[in-house]
Amino acid sequence: MRPFYAILANTFATSITNTFVWFAVTFWVYLETKSVLATSVMAGVYVGTVALSGFLLGSIVDRYRKRTSMMISNIASLVLYVIAAVLYATAPAGAFKHDDSILLWVFILLALFGALAGNLRGIALPTIVTIMIPPEERDKANGMVGTVNGVSFLLASIMSGMAVGFLGMFWILIASLILCLLSILHLLAVHIPEKEIVHGDTPHGAIDVKGTIKAIHLIPGLFALIFFNTFNNFLGGVFMSLMDPYGLTLVSVQVWGILWGVLSLGFILGGIMVAKRGLGERPIRTLFLCNVVMWIICIFFTIQASIVLLGVGVFIYMCLIPVIEAAEQTILQKAVPLERQGRVFGFAQSIEQAASPITAFVIGPVAHFIFIPFMTTGKGVELFGSWFGVGTDRGIALIFIIAGTIGLIVTLLAMRSSAYRQLSQL
């Protein structure tokens, strides 16, 4: 297991670096431009690029040896950060002060693609688990991956804000270059026991969407699982868009920021639980039961305007996310041939990640023009305002309850499907 731990450590350092840079750039752009439009566009471009890049990155993982894929990721990030640092150092004074500055958006794109190069590792890592870990231990290994991702996300969140305030953007880029170089040097000493690259029916590792769809179709129930997770992400966009506005109706921004940092520890705890206990004999059952619990929480954690109720619900929700992700990875690792895993993981990432932004984009106007008026001056006030409460927060809470109810119904129906039964046999 020592080589696998070395891979995890290397991934941990790289993940912190890339997440740290992107968060720092986001904070810095807002402080420089005072433009919410700029940061909103950045978020949309980031999520959209993650969704679209899965096909390409998955093909790279299948085309090259896994350590080579990880090295490509590191070198790409290093080169892009070098160019970004040079641009920052040589730009004229005031070049980044306005959100319509061409230099500003060139800088943002360099940082964006530098951070996104790290997603190549995110697709390569589950395939490395397949290579290095025996099948009966893969669920625990996937839990370790979830823990590493959770810790790196939390630390990057804390460090980025402090770094922008105390160091400035130039030294943030210098620190990222040093970390990238150290990660590359460390990776050179890591051995992944991959005997050969099996290209199957695509000898050049091309972006083979048609072949990938065919490969998924050959495994009964696998398409249904991917689209089930896509639907969950579609509903999850509701919470991505409205959780901060809801929380800020209950507490101050300072308290909400601290609370969210504490609640994020649930993601780490969930990963540790999987790493220690595994997922059981039937990962598909674990995945669906966790979804049942998650949607029940979403129904009740805003039933009253209580920060305690919200906090407990979100913490359990965060604990369940790495369990669900580890379960999906374990199923794919068992069902999909190794030579196709990069493309299948990339396909799943592209499809699943594309869902949340769609909902997040749509749900804001729906909340603003329909549900919030319904619970402030509309019929909702007299229908159940006496026990449910009235106001902006109650309109958002009603959306959460509806989304949770839909998610619970769909999950229970999916557990009775033939696809569920077929995947249970894996």
N, C-alpha and C positions, 0 to 999 in steps of 0.2 A: 504493500500500500504506500510505501514511502515515495515512489515516483508520482503517484496520484496526488499525495499531499503537496508535493512540490509544484504540480500543475495548479492546484487550488491556490497555493500561496502566490504564484505568479499571476493568476487570474485576479486574485484579490487586489494586488498592487495596481494592475492595469485598469481594473474596474473603478477603483477609487480615483485614479488619474483622470480617466475620461469623464466620469460623472462630475468630478470636482471642477474640471475645466468648463463643462457646459453650464452647470449651475452658476459658476462665477461669472461667466460671460453674460448670462441672462440677468443677473443682479446688476452687473456693471452697465449693461446697455440701458436698463431703466434709470439708473442713477445719472448716466451721462445725458440721456435724451428726455427723461421724464415722460416717455411715450408708452402708454399701455398698448397702443396699436402695434408698436414694434415687438414687444414681448409676446403679444398674442400671435402675431404672424410667426415668430420664432418657434413657439410651441406647436403651432399647426404644421409648419414645415418639418420640424423634428419628428413628430409622430407620423406624418405622411411619408417621410423618407424611410423611417424604420419599417413601415408597412410594405413599401414598394421594393426595398432592398433585399428582402428575404430570399427571393428567387435567385438573385445574383450571388449572394453570399453563400447560400446553400450549395450552389454549383461549384464554387471555389473550394468549399470544404470537401466535396466528393472528388474533385479533380486532383488535389494535392494531398500529401501526407499531412496529418493533423498538426504536427509541430510546425510544418511549413506554413499552413494556414494561419496559425497563431502568430508566426513571425511576420507574415504579410500584414496582419492586423497591426502589430506593434510598429513596424517600419512606416506604414501608411500614416498612422497617427503622428509619429515623430516628424516626418517630412512636412505634414500639414501644419503642425504646431510651430515648426521652424519658420515656415513662410509667414504664418500669422504673427510671430514675434518680430520678424523683420519689418512687416507692414506696420505694425504698431509703433515700432521704434522710429521709423522713417516718415510716418505720416505728419503732415503739417499740423500746427496747433489748431485746435477746434474742429478737426476733421471728423470727429466722432460725436459731435454735439447735437446733430439733427438726424431725425429718423429717415430722411430722404437722401442721406449721404451715400454715395456709391461705395466709397472706401469702407464705411461702416458695414454695409451688407456684404462686401467681399470678405471682410474680417469675420463676420458672423458665419458665413458659409465655410470658411476655412476651419473655424472652431467646430462647426456642426459636423463636417465630414471627418474631421479628426476624431471626434467623439464617437461618431457612428461606425468608424472602422473597428471599434471595439465590439460591435455586434457580431462580427465574424467569429469572435471567440465564443459568444453566447450560443451560436449554432454548432460550433466545433466541440464545445465541452460535453454535451450529451453523447456525441459519438465517441469521444474519448472514454467516457464512462462505459460504453458498450465494449470497447477494446480492452480496457484495463481491469474492469471489475467483473467478477463472476455474476451470472444472472440472479442468484439468490441474494446478493448484496447490493444490487443496483439501486433499489429504492432508498437505502440508507445513504448511498453515495450521492444520489440526487438531493437528499435532504441536506447534505453537507454543502452542495452547490447553492441551494437556497439560502443557507445560513451565510455563506460568503457574500452572496449578492445583497442580502439584507444589511449585514454589517458595513459593507462598502458604501451602500446607499446612505445609511445613517451618518457615517463619518464624513462622507463627501458633503452632505447637506450642512453639517455643522461647520466644517472647515472652509467651505466656499464663502459663506457670508463673512466669517472672520477675516479671511485672506483678502477679500475685496476691500474691507474696511482698513486693515492694517498694512497690507503689502502693496496693493495696486495691481493692475492687470499685467504689467510687464513682468513683475517677479512671479506672478502666478504662472505665466507661460514658461519662464525659466525653470520653475520647479517642476512643471509638467514634462519638460524636455529631459531633465535629470532622471525623473521617475521612469520615463519611457526607455532611456538608455540602460538603466539598471535592470529593467524588466527584460530587455533584449539579451543582455549579458547573462542573466540568470537562466533564461530559456535555452540558451546555447548548451547549458550543462544538464538539461533535463532530457531524459530518454523516454520515448513513448514506444512500446513494443509493437509497432505496426509493421508486419512482415511485407505486405505488398498492397498496392492500390488496385482495387477491383472496380473497373469502370462499367461492367455489365454491358448493356446494349448502347451505351453512349461513350465511346472510347475517348473522346476529347473533353468529357466533363462539361458539355455545353449547357446552356440554360434550357433545360428540357422540361418545360411545364407540362406538355402533353404526356410525356413518359412518366413524370411524377404522379400526375392524376391517375394514370393507368395503374401504377404501382400501388397507390392508395386504394383504388377501386378493387384490386385483387384481394385485399384483406377485408373480410366481412366486418362491417360495423365501423371501420376506421374513419370513413368520410363523415359518418353520422357523429362520431366523437368530436372531430375537428369543428364541424358546424354547430354542435352543441356548445362548445367552448366559445365559438364566435358569437353565438346568440347571447351567452352570458356576458361577454365583453361589450356587446351592444347595449345591454341593460346597465352594465357597469359604467358606461359613459355618463349616465344620469348622476352617479355619485361623484365621478371625476369633475363634473361641471358645477355641481351644486353643494358639495360638502363644505367648502370654505365659506360661501355665503351663509349657509345654515349655522355653522359653528360660530361665526362672527355675530350672529344675532343673539347668541347666548352669553358670550364672554368677550373680553377685549382681545385685540390682535396679539398683544404680548402673551396673554395666557393661552390663546389658541396655538400660537407658535410653539410654546413650551410643551403643551399637551400633545400636539401632533408628533413632536419628537419622541415623547415617552410612548405614545401609542404605536409608533413605528417599531418599537422593540418587539411587538407581537410577531412581526415578520421574521425576526431572528429566532424567537422562541419556537415558532412553528417549524422552521428549518431544523433546529436542534432536536425537536421531538421526532421528526422523521429520521434524522441521522441516527438516533438512538434506538428507536422502536421499529422503524420500517413502516410499511403501508399495509401489512397483512397479506394473506394469501391471494386476495382478489383486489388489486389496486383500483379496478373500475368501480367496485362497490364503495371503496373508501372515497373515491372522487365524487361519486354521486351523493353519498351521505353527507359529505362536507358541504356540497352545494345546497342540500336540504337545510342544514343548520344555518348556512350563510343567508339564505333567503328568508328564513324565519326571523333571524336577527334584523334583517332589513325591514321587515314588517313592523317590528315592535320597538326598535331603538329610538324612534322619533315619535312614538305614540303620544308622548307628553314632552313639553319643552323643558327637558332636564339635561344638563351637561353631564351629570353622573351616568344617566341611562345611555346617553350618546357615547360617552367615553368607554364604558364597559362593552357596548355593542361593537364599536369600531375596533377595540383591542382584540376581541374574539375573531372578528372579520379578518383582521390582519394576520392572526395566527393561522387561519385556514388557507390563506392564499398560497404559501409555499407547499402545503400538503397537496393541494389540487394540482399545482404545477409539477410537483415531483411525481404524482400519480400519472399525469399525462405523459411525461417523459419516459417513465418506466414502461408504460404500455407501448409507446412507439419504439423504444429500444428492443422490446421483445418481439414485436410484430413485424418490423420493417427490416429488410436485409441491410447489412452495414453499408454496402456500396450505394444505397439509396438514402441513407439516413440524413445526410446533409441537406439534400434537396427537399425531403419530406419535412424536416424540422424548419427549413426556410419557408416552405409553402405554408405550414401551419402558422408560423410567425406572421407572414404577410397577411393571410386571411383573417386571423384572430385580431391582430393589432389594428386592422383597418376599421374595425367595427366601432370601437369606443369614440374616436373623433367625430364620427357621423352623428351619434347620439348627443355628444357634448355640444356640437354645433347647433343642433335642432332644439335641445331641451331648454336652453336659455330663453329664447322667445316664447316658447310654450309656457314656461313658468311665469314669465313677466306679464304676458297678456291674458292668460287663462287662469292658472291655479292660484297665483297670488291675489288677483282681484276676487276670485271665488271665495277665498278665505279672509278677505278684509272687508269688502262691501257687498259681496255677492250672496247667492243662495246658501253657500256652505256655512255662513255665519248662523243662520237660523236652523239649518238642518242638524248640525252636530257641533256647532261652535261652543255650546254650553259646557261640554265635557272635553272636547278635543282642543279648544282654544281658538283664538282668531289672530290674524296678523300675517306678516310676510313669512315668518318662520313656519307657520302652520300650513301655508300654501306649499312651501318646499317639502315639508314633512309628508304631506298628502301624496306628492309625487313619489317619494321614497317608498311609501306603503304600497302604492299601486305597482311600482317596479318590482318590489319584493314579492308581491302576490303573484304577478305574472311569472317571475322566475321560479317560484315554488311549484306552481301548477305545471309548467313546462318540464321541470326536473322530475316530478312524480310521474308524469306521462312518459317521459323518456326511459324511466326505469322499468316500464312495462313493455318496451319496444323489443323487436327482434334483434336490433343492433346491440342493445345492452346484453342480451343473452349470448350473442355471438362473441362479444368481447370478454364476457365472463369466462369463456372457455380457454382464453389465452393463458 
